[in-house]
Amino acid sequence: MKFRRKAEATDSAATAEEASPDAPADTRVGPFDVSEVEGDEIDRADLGSVLVPAIADRELRLQVDEQSGQVRSVMLAGSDGACEFQAFAAPRHGDLWSDVRPQIAEDMVRRGGQVTEREGRWGTELLCQVPVKRPDGTDAVQPSRIIGINGDRWMLRASFLGRPALEPEETSEWEDALAQVVVRRGEGAMPVGEPLPVTLPDDARRVR
């Protein structure tokens, strides 16, 4: 997928801030709601419920169900790992992540895995080790780090794989990449926990 960024306006703003030592710092922490980025003139891949800008050294991949044509997952992939993410409907001012985190941990344990918690940039995370089968039939263990981020009537769930799952303290650039994701909740009523729909752009790379 090709991306373009309209940088003139943002670059000019950055230059103005550098020139003024008294300029207030931008203390916002992403991922952002779509209402927070309106007019920032950054081109993003529009996938319906999530919008993703071009991110250095990360490739945006979509895994699509061949029969239904529905997007199964959105992923940022790099040389040392990946970050898979999806947005869900959540109650206003709620904490859906605290509700679903124990359920995710229980499911991992039921599958024969091990789960521990750690505190990270967005609060409590899950460090998981789950047994899997390699393509050749041999046994292996899949490490992952699962994060939940509560937004305005949405929750973004992300799973880090590879090095960012094993070495979270040494791979902050992966968290920086996730922080650039934008969520579009929509105004319609939806059941809490319902996945927000992801749409497939015409120029998307399909991964089956």
C-alpha positions as CSV (number, residue, x, y, z in Angstrom):
1,M,0.0,0.0,0.0
2,K,1.3,3.4,-0.9
3,F,1.1,6.4,1.4
4,R,1.6,10.1,1.1
5,R,2.0,12.7,3.8
6,K,1.1,16.3,3.3
7,A,3.9,17.8,5.4
8,E,4.1,21.5,4.6
9,A,1.6,22.7,7.2
10,T,2.9,20.4,10.0
11,D,6.5,21.0,9.2
12,S,5.9,24.8,9.3
13,A,4.2,24.4,12.7
14,A,7.1,22.4,14.0
15,T,9.6,25.0,12.8
16,A,7.5,27.7,14.6
17,E,7.6,25.8,17.8
18,E,11.3,25.3,17.6
19,A,11.8,29.0,17.2
20,S,9.7,29.8,20.2
21,P,11.1,28.2,23.5
22,D,7.9,29.2,25.3
23,A,5.7,27.2,22.9
24,P,3.6,24.6,24.9
25,A,4.5,21.0,24.3
26,D,2.0,18.7,22.7
27,T,1.2,16.3,25.6
28,R,-1.4,14.2,23.8
29,V,-0.9,10.5,23.8
30,G,-2.2,8.4,21.0
31,P,-3.9,6.4,19.7
32,F,-6.3,9.2,18.8
33,D,-10.0,9.6,18.2
34,V,-10.7,10.8,14.7
35,S,-12.1,14.0,16.2
36,E,-8.7,14.9,17.6
37,V,-6.9,14.8,14.2
38,E,-9.3,16.6,12.0
39,G,-7.5,19.2,9.8
40,D,-4.0,18.0,10.6
41,E,-3.3,17.4,6.9
42,I,-1.7,14.0,7.4
43,D,-2.6,11.4,4.8
44,R,-3.7,8.1,6.3
45,A,-4.8,4.7,5.0
46,D,-8.6,4.8,5.6
47,L,-9.7,1.4,6.8
48,G,-13.1,2.5,8.1
49,S,-12.7,2.1,11.9
50,V,-9.0,2.7,11.9
51,L,-6.8,5.1,10.0
52,V,-3.1,4.6,9.7
53,P,-0.5,7.0,8.5
54,A,2.8,6.0,6.8
55,I,5.1,4.8,9.6
56,A,8.8,4.5,9.0
57,D,10.1,0.9,8.7
58,R,6.6,-0.5,9.2
59,E,4.5,-2.1,6.4
60,L,0.7,-2.0,6.7
61,R,-0.8,-5.5,6.0
62,L,-4.4,-6.6,5.9
63,Q,-5.4,-10.2,6.3
64,V,-8.6,-10.9,4.4
65,D,-11.0,-13.8,4.5
66,E,-11.0,-15.1,1.0
67,Q,-14.6,-16.3,1.0
68,S,-16.3,-13.4,2.7
69,G,-13.9,-10.6,1.6
70,Q,-13.9,-9.3,5.2
71,V,-10.8,-8.0,6.8
72,R,-9.7,-10.4,9.6
73,S,-6.9,-8.3,11.0
74,V,-4.8,-5.1,10.5
75,M,-1.1,-5.4,11.1
76,L,2.0,-3.3,11.1
77,A,5.0,-5.5,10.3
78,G,8.7,-4.8,10.6
79,S,12.0,-6.7,10.5
80,D,11.9,-7.6,14.2
81,G,8.2,-8.2,14.8
82,A,4.6,-7.0,14.3
83,C,1.7,-5.3,15.9
84,E,-1.8,-6.6,15.1
85,F,-4.7,-4.4,16.2
86,Q,-8.5,-4.0,16.2
87,A,-11.0,-1.5,17.5
88,F,-14.2,-2.4,19.5
89,A,-17.3,-0.5,20.6
90,A,-17.1,0.5,24.3
91,P,-19.3,2.4,26.7
92,R,-18.8,6.2,27.1
93,H,-16.3,6.9,29.9
94,G,-16.0,3.2,30.5
95,D,-13.0,0.9,31.0
96,L,-13.7,-2.0,28.7
97,W,-10.0,-3.2,28.9
98,S,-10.3,-3.9,32.6
99,D,-13.4,-6.0,31.9
100,V,-12.0,-8.1,29.0
101,R,-8.4,-8.5,30.2
102,P,-9.3,-11.3,32.7
103,Q,-11.3,-13.0,30.0
104,I,-8.3,-12.9,27.6
105,A,-6.0,-14.3,30.3
106,E,-8.4,-17.1,31.1
107,D,-8.6,-18.0,27.4
108,M,-4.8,-18.1,27.1
109,V,-4.6,-20.4,30.1
110,R,-7.3,-22.6,28.8
111,R,-5.3,-23.1,25.6
112,G,-2.3,-24.3,27.7
113,G,-0.5,-21.0,27.8
114,Q,1.0,-18.8,30.6
115,V,0.0,-15.2,31.3
116,T,1.6,-12.5,33.5
117,E,0.8,-8.8,33.8
118,R,3.1,-5.8,33.5
119,E,2.5,-2.0,33.7
120,G,3.3,-0.2,30.4
121,R,2.6,3.0,28.6
122,W,-1.1,2.5,28.6
123,G,-1.6,0.7,31.8
124,T,-1.8,-3.0,32.6
125,E,-0.7,-5.3,29.8
126,L,-0.7,-9.1,29.3
127,L,2.5,-11.0,28.6
128,C,1.5,-14.3,27.0
129,Q,3.2,-17.6,26.1
130,V,0.9,-19.9,24.1
131,P,1.8,-23.3,22.6
132,V,1.4,-23.5,18.8
133,K,2.2,-25.9,16.0
134,R,4.7,-25.0,13.4
135,P,3.9,-25.6,9.7
136,D,6.1,-28.8,9.9
137,G,4.0,-30.1,12.8
138,T,6.5,-29.5,15.6
139,D,5.6,-27.8,18.8
140,A,6.6,-24.2,19.6
141,V,5.7,-21.4,21.9
142,Q,4.3,-18.1,20.6
143,P,5.1,-15.0,22.8
144,S,2.8,-12.0,22.6
145,R,2.1,-8.8,24.5
146,I,-1.5,-7.7,24.5
147,I,-2.5,-4.1,25.2
148,G,-5.9,-2.5,25.6
149,I,-6.4,1.3,25.2
150,N,-9.7,2.9,26.2
151,G,-10.9,5.7,24.0
152,D,-14.1,7.7,23.5
153,R,-16.7,4.9,23.1
154,W,-14.1,2.6,21.7
155,M,-11.3,0.3,22.9
156,L,-8.2,-0.5,20.7
157,R,-6.8,-3.9,21.4
158,A,-3.2,-4.5,20.1
159,S,-1.0,-7.6,20.1
160,F,2.8,-7.2,19.8
161,L,4.6,-10.2,18.3
162,G,8.3,-11.0,18.0
163,R,10.9,-8.7,19.7
164,P,8.4,-6.1,20.9
165,A,6.7,-8.9,22.8
166,L,9.9,-10.3,24.3
167,E,11.8,-7.0,25.0
168,P,9.2,-4.3,25.7
169,E,11.7,-2.0,27.4
170,E,14.0,-2.0,24.4
171,T,11.4,-1.6,21.6
172,S,9.6,1.7,22.4
173,E,9.5,2.5,18.7
174,W,6.8,-0.1,18.3
175,E,4.7,1.7,20.9
176,D,5.3,4.9,19.1
177,A,4.0,3.4,15.9
178,L,0.8,2.1,17.6
179,A,0.3,5.6,19.1
180,Q,-0.1,7.0,15.6
181,V,-3.2,4.9,14.9
182,V,-6.5,6.8,14.7
183,V,-9.9,5.2,15.6
184,R,-13.2,6.2,14.0
185,R,-16.0,4.9,16.2
186,G,-19.0,6.2,14.2
187,E,-22.2,7.5,15.7
188,G,-24.4,4.4,15.4
189,A,-25.4,2.4,18.4
190,M,-23.4,-0.9,18.8
191,P,-23.3,-3.6,21.5
192,V,-20.3,-3.2,23.9
193,G,-17.5,-5.4,22.7
194,E,-18.6,-5.5,19.1
195,P,-15.7,-5.2,16.7
196,L,-15.8,-2.0,14.7
197,P,-15.9,-2.7,10.9
198,V,-12.7,-2.6,8.9
199,T,-13.1,-1.8,5.2
200,L,-10.6,-2.8,2.4
201,P,-9.2,0.0,0.2
202,D,-8.9,-0.7,-3.5
203,D,-5.1,-0.5,-3.4
204,A,-4.6,-2.6,-0.2
205,R,-2.2,-5.5,-0.2
206,R,-4.0,-8.7,0.6
207,V,-2.4,-11.3,2.9
208,R,-4.1,-14.7,2.9
